[in-house]
Amino acid sequence: MKTRIAILLCASIGLGASAERASAQQQRPAAPAISIAAVVNDEIVTVREVQNRMGLFMATARIDNTPEVQRRLIPQVVDSLIDERLKMQEARRLKVTVTTEEVRSAVNTIEDRNGMQPGTLRAMMDERGIDMDTLYAQIESDSVWVKVAQEHLAREVVVTTAEVKSVIDRAKANQGKPEYLLSEIVIPISLTLPEQAARELGQRLVQQIRGGAPFQAAAQQFSQSATAAVGGDLGWVIQNDLEGDLGKVVPTMADNEISEPVRVADSFRVVALRGKRASGQPDPQAAAVTLSQIYLPTEGGRALPPEKLEAHAERILREPKSCEDMDKLAKEIATPGSGPIPPVYVGALPEKVRDAVVNLPVNKVSDVIDVSSARLYTMVCQRQADTGVPGEGQVRNMLENSKLNNIARQKLRDLRRQALIDVRL
């Protein structure tokens, strides 16, 4: 089996079928052969898709493309592609879609959050011979699944007042205890990725991250957890809440240290320690803010000419003295994405915006923020500082999101159990 996999994935596959004679007088070329990696209900996953997705994994996580790495990644890549087929099939059944513009906007967000210039991902993929549709397909399935959860599964979420009170009481009881700011990569142990293979994959990721690969990118591509969508960010975790041996490992780590893979239940966890504190201390990133912002597009069909760009920038920095002024100017300039922003936690903002807002006084215009294809200016209208203990609304929202994530994962497991799946690698 391993030999067959190596041949399929490391050789040139199905790109040059021999001509076939239709008659003694006429030849016509046969259609290119398609090597099938898996069948999911009535749809196939091709070996070419597996190749492209492995290339995407390794490119974004900066992992060397070697036969050994390919061998270890095959089961996880195939599983991911099967899950994507199931998500898209369920979305079509429910008539849930995402637009091309939403997918492209998500690509811009990925570049922005990883400190990349616009177009970097496409250039990187072109350089490695990876079809951009590989990334688009992954983003489309993730985005459409979020919509499925929000539009069809959220009705199953029930959060009681007693649950909210329990979380708040527990937070008060834990004030002063050690707390850790963590990111995670979760590698489940499964039939297609047994314990030793999962451990080796985790060790390989640790080596690459310690060698300079971005933890966030590795988490987005390799982690099999709901936190993968936010680069593995777990937020602040109280020591008593650390699962299994993580409760022994994390307290011994230094800031910015990456752990070895830690066995927790039926998975291996790789964690990055980003900070330590006593629980209950106010966190500036947990402050809730309302914003007013103005986007000045610099690229694409809506890009402003240089003279208008500079004129608008000068007015934005000079005129608004309040959010009412900022909203009025945003309406006058009338560029997409400009205007008031509903309440949001500072830590949930894109990194560049978060850094500009975290200490920005109320009713003061920020310095220019260079985001993907635009200049952004923002103003804090109101700020509700964090007290160290979450409020009722924050806890309810957290519990709703947690329950919705669990329901969505269970739904995907149900779809997988009900599906006709034939893995051929």
C-alpha positions in Angstrom: 0.0 0.0 0.0 2.8 2.5 0.9 4.5 1.7 -2.4 1.3 2.4 -4.3 0.8 5.7 -2.5 4.3 6.8 -3.2 4.0 6.0 -6.8 0.7 7.9 -7.1 1.7 11.0 -5.2 5.4 11.4 -6.2 5.1 10.6 -9.9 3.5 12.5 -12.7 -0.1 11.2 -12.7 -2.5 10.9 -15.6 -1.1 13.7 -17.6 -0.3 11.9 -20.8 -2.7 9.2 -21.8 -1.7 7.3 -24.9 -3.7 7.7 -28.1 -6.3 5.1 -28.8 -7.3 4.0 -32.3 -11.0 4.4 -33.1 -10.4 2.7 -36.5 -7.6 1.6 -38.7 -7.7 5.0 -40.4 -8.3 7.3 -37.5 -6.7 8.1 -34.2 -8.0 10.2 -31.4 -6.4 11.0 -28.0 -8.0 9.5 -24.9 -9.2 11.7 -22.1 -6.5 12.2 -19.4 -6.6 9.4 -16.8 -8.0 10.5 -13.5 -6.6 8.7 -10.4 -9.2 8.5 -7.6 -8.1 9.0 -4.0 -11.6 8.6 -2.5 -15.3 8.5 -3.4 -17.7 10.4 -1.2 -21.3 9.5 -2.0 -21.5 10.3 -5.7 -18.4 12.6 -5.9 -14.7 11.8 -6.2 -11.6 13.2 -4.6 -8.8 12.9 -7.1 -5.1 12.2 -6.3 -4.3 15.5 -8.0 -6.5 17.3 -5.4 -4.6 15.4 -2.6 -1.3 16.6 -4.2 -2.4 20.2 -4.4 -3.8 20.2 -0.9 -0.5 18.8 0.5 1.4 21.4 -1.4 -0.9 24.1 0.1 -0.4 22.7 3.6 3.4 22.6 3.3 3.6 26.0 1.6 1.5 27.9 4.2 3.1 26.1 7.1 6.6 26.3 5.5 7.2 22.6 5.9 9.7 20.9 3.5 8.0 18.9 0.8 9.7 15.5 1.2 8.4 11.9 0.6 8.4 11.3 4.4 6.3 14.3 5.1 3.9 13.4 2.2 3.5 9.9 3.6 2.6 11.3 7.0 0.2 13.9 5.6 -1.8 11.7 3.2 -4.3 10.3 5.8 -5.1 13.8 7.2 -5.3 15.4 3.8 -7.7 12.8 2.5 -9.8 13.1 5.6 -9.9 16.9 5.2 -11.0 16.6 1.6 -13.7 14.1 2.5 -15.0 16.4 5.1 -15.1 19.3 2.6 -17.1 17.2 0.1 -19.6 16.4 2.9 -19.9 20.0 3.9 -20.5 21.2 0.4 -23.0 18.4 -0.3 -25.0 19.3 2.9 -24.8 23.0 2.0 -26.2 22.3 -1.5 -29.0 20.3 0.1 -29.9 23.2 2.3 -29.3 25.7 -0.6 -26.6 27.6 1.3 -23.9 29.3 -0.8 -21.0 31.7 -0.6 -20.1 34.2 -3.2 -16.8 34.5 -5.1 -16.4 37.9 -3.5 -16.7 36.4 0.0 -14.0 33.8 -0.9 -11.6 36.4 -2.2 -12.2 38.6 0.8 -11.3 35.7 3.0 -8.0 35.3 1.1 -7.3 39.0 1.7 -8.0 38.5 5.4 -5.6 35.5 5.6 -2.9 37.6 4.1 -3.6 40.5 6.4 -3.6 38.4 9.5 -0.3 36.7 8.6 1.4 40.0 7.7 1.5 39.3 4.0 1.3 41.8 1.2 -1.8 41.5 -1.1 -1.2 38.8 -3.7 1.5 37.0 -1.7 -0.5 33.8 -1.4 -1.1 33.6 -5.2 2.6 34.3 -5.9 3.7 31.7 -3.4 1.3 29.1 -4.9 2.3 29.9 -8.5 5.9 29.5 -7.5 5.2 26.0 -6.1 2.9 25.0 -9.0 -0.2 24.9 -6.8 -3.6 25.7 -8.4 -5.2 28.7 -6.6 -8.5 26.9 -6.8 -7.1 24.6 -4.1 -7.1 27.4 -1.6 -10.5 28.7 -2.9 -12.1 25.3 -2.4 -10.8 25.0 1.2 -12.1 28.5 2.0 -15.4 28.0 0.3 -16.1 24.8 2.3 -15.1 26.4 5.6 -17.2 29.5 4.9 -20.3 27.7 3.7 -20.1 25.4 6.8 -20.1 28.5 9.0 -23.3 29.7 7.2 -24.9 26.2 7.6 -24.2 26.4 11.3 -25.5 29.9 11.7 -28.6 29.5 9.5 -29.6 25.9 10.3 -27.9 24.6 13.4 -28.0 27.7 15.7 -31.7 27.0 16.5 -30.5 23.9 18.4 -28.4 26.1 20.8 -29.9 26.7 24.2 -28.0 28.6 26.9 -29.7 28.9 30.3 -29.4 31.6 32.9 -28.1 29.0 35.3 -25.3 28.1 32.9 -24.3 31.8 32.5 -24.3 32.3 36.3 -22.2 29.2 36.8 -19.5 30.5 34.5 -19.4 33.9 36.1 -19.3 32.4 39.7 -16.5 30.2 38.6 -14.5 33.1 37.1 -14.9 35.0 40.4 -13.8 32.0 42.4 -10.7 31.6 40.2 -9.5 35.2 40.4 -5.8 35.3 41.3 -5.1 31.8 40.1 -2.5 31.2 37.3 -3.8 31.7 33.8 -2.1 31.1 30.4 -2.6 32.6 27.0 -2.3 29.7 24.7 -2.5 28.6 21.0 -3.0 25.0 20.1 -2.6 22.5 17.3 -4.8 19.4 17.7 -3.9 16.2 15.9 -6.6 13.5 16.4 -5.6 9.8 16.5 -7.8 7.9 14.1 -7.8 4.7 11.9 -6.2 6.7 9.1 -3.7 8.4 11.4 -2.8 6.0 14.2 -1.0 7.0 17.4 2.6 6.8 16.2 1.9 8.6 12.9 0.0 11.4 14.8 2.9 11.8 17.2 5.4 12.0 14.4 3.3 14.6 12.6 3.2 16.7 15.7 6.9 16.4 16.2 7.5 17.4 12.6 5.3 20.5 13.1 7.2 21.4 16.3 10.5 21.3 14.5 9.2 23.5 11.7 7.6 26.0 14.0 10.8 26.2 16.2 12.7 26.7 12.9 10.6 29.8 12.0 7.3 28.5 10.5 4.3 30.6 11.7 2.4 28.7 14.4 -0.9 30.4 13.2 -0.5 29.1 9.7 0.4 25.6 10.9 -2.7 25.6 13.1 -4.9 26.8 10.3 -3.8 24.0 8.0 -3.1 21.1 10.3 -5.2 21.5 13.5 -8.4 19.5 13.7 -10.1 21.7 16.2 -12.6 24.6 16.0 -9.7 27.0 17.0 -8.0 26.2 13.7 -10.1 29.0 12.0 -8.5 31.6 14.3 -4.9 30.2 14.0 -5.3 27.9 17.1 -6.0 30.8 19.5 -7.3 29.3 22.8 -7.3 32.6 24.6 -6.7 32.7 28.4 -7.0 29.3 30.1 -7.0 28.8 33.9 -4.5 26.2 35.1 -7.3 24.0 36.5 -8.9 23.9 33.1 -5.8 22.4 31.3 -6.6 18.9 30.1 -4.6 15.9 31.1 -0.8 16.3 31.1 -1.1 19.8 29.7 -1.7 20.8 33.4 1.8 19.6 34.1 3.5 20.8 30.9 2.2 24.4 30.5 3.2 25.8 33.9 6.8 24.8 33.2 7.0 26.6 29.9 8.5 30.0 29.2 6.8 32.7 27.2 6.8 32.1 23.5 7.8 28.5 24.0 6.4 25.6 21.9 5.6 22.4 23.6 6.4 18.9 22.4 3.3 16.9 21.3 1.3 16.1 24.5 -1.1 13.1 24.5 -4.6 14.3 25.6 -7.4 11.7 25.4 -7.6 10.6 21.7 -5.3 13.3 20.3 -1.9 15.0 20.5 -1.8 18.7 21.4 1.0 21.1 20.5 0.7 24.4 22.4 2.4 27.7 22.2 2.5 29.8 25.4 2.0 33.5 24.6 1.7 34.9 28.1 1.0 34.3 31.8 -1.0 36.2 34.4 -3.1 35.9 37.5 -6.7 35.1 36.6 -9.1 38.0 36.8 -6.7 40.7 35.8 -8.2 43.2 33.4 -7.3 42.5 29.8 -7.2 45.5 27.4 -7.9 43.1 24.5 -11.1 42.0 26.3 -12.5 45.5 26.2 -15.6 46.0 24.1 -15.5 48.9 21.7 -17.7 50.6 19.1 -15.9 52.0 16.2 -16.3 54.3 13.3 -14.0 53.8 10.3 -13.1 55.0 6.8 -11.6 52.8 4.1 -9.7 54.3 1.3 -9.2 51.7 -1.4 -5.7 51.7 -3.0 -6.1 48.7 -5.4 -8.7 47.2 -7.6 -11.6 48.7 -9.5 -12.5 51.1 -6.6 -9.0 52.4 -6.0 -8.8 56.1 -5.5 -6.5 58.2 -7.6 -3.5 59.5 -5.6 -4.6 63.1 -5.4 -8.0 62.1 -4.0 -6.5 59.6 -1.7 -4.2 62.2 -0.1 -7.0 64.8 0.1 -9.3 62.4 1.9 -6.5 61.3 4.2 -5.7 64.9 5.2 -9.4 65.6 6.0 -9.8 62.4 8.0 -6.8 63.3 10.2 -7.9 67.0 10.6 -11.7 67.2 10.7 -13.4 64.6 12.9 -13.5 65.4 16.6 -16.2 62.8 17.5 -17.7 59.6 16.0 -20.6 61.7 14.8 -18.1 63.7 12.7 -16.4 60.5 11.6 -19.7 58.9 10.5 -20.7 62.0 8.6 -17.3 62.2 6.8 -17.5 58.4 6.0 -21.0 59.0 4.5 -19.6 61.8 2.4 -16.6 59.9 1.1 -18.9 56.9 0.6 -16.2 54.2 0.1 -17.1 50.5 0.8 -16.6 49.4 4.4 -16.7 52.9 5.8 -19.1 53.9 8.6 -20.0 52.8 12.1 -19.0 49.3 13.4 -21.1 47.5 16.0 -19.6 46.6 19.4 -16.7 44.2 19.1 -14.0 42.9 21.5 -10.6 44.4 20.8 -9.0 41.0 20.7 -11.4 39.9 17.9 -10.2 42.6 15.5 -7.6 41.9 12.8 -4.1 42.2 14.2 -3.2 45.6 12.7 -6.5 47.1 13.7 -6.3 45.6 17.1 -2.9 47.1 17.7 -4.1 50.5 16.6 -7.2 50.4 18.7 -6.1 48.8 22.0 -4.7 52.0 23.5 -6.5 54.6 21.2 -8.3 57.3 23.2 -12.0 57.7 22.6 -12.9 60.2 19.8 -9.4 60.3 18.4 -8.6 59.3 14.8 -6.0 56.5 14.5 -2.9 56.8 12.4 -3.2 55.2 9.0 -3.6 51.4 9.2 -2.3 49.7 6.0 -4.6 46.8 5.3 -5.1 44.6 2.3 -5.7 46.9 -0.8 -6.6 49.9 1.4 -5.7 52.5 3.9 -7.9 52.4 7.0 -8.6 55.1 9.6 -10.6 54.2 12.7 -12.0 56.0 15.8 -13.1 54.5 19.1 -16.6 55.8 20.0 -17.1 53.9 23.2 -15.0 51.6 25.3 -16.2 49.2 28.0 -13.1 48.2 29.9 -12.6 44.6 31.0 -13.1 44.1 34.7 -11.4 40.7 34.8 -14.7 38.9 35.3 -16.7 38.3 32.1 -20.2 40.0 31.9 -23.4 38.1 31.3 -23.5 39.0 27.6 -19.9 37.9 27.0 -20.5 34.6 28.8 -23.7 33.9 26.9 -22.1 34.6 23.6 -19.1 32.4 24.5 -21.4 29.5 25.6 -23.5 29.9 22.4 -20.5 29.8 20.2 -19.1 26.8 22.1 -22.3 24.9 21.8 -22.7 25.8 18.1 -19.2 24.5 17.4 -20.0 21.3 19.1 -23.2 20.8 17.3 -21.5 21.6 13.9 -18.8 19.0 14.7 -21.4 16.4 15.6 -23.3 17.2 12.5 -20.2 16.5 10.4 -19.6 13.3 12.2 -23.2 12.2 11.5 -22.8 13.1 7.8 -19.7 11.0 7.7 -21.3 8.0 9.3 -24.3 8.2 6.9 -22.2 8.7 3.8 -20.9 6.1 1.4 -17.1 6.7 1.6 -14.5 4.6 -0.3 -10.9 5.6 0.4 -8.6 4.2 -2.3 -5.2 5.3 -1.1 
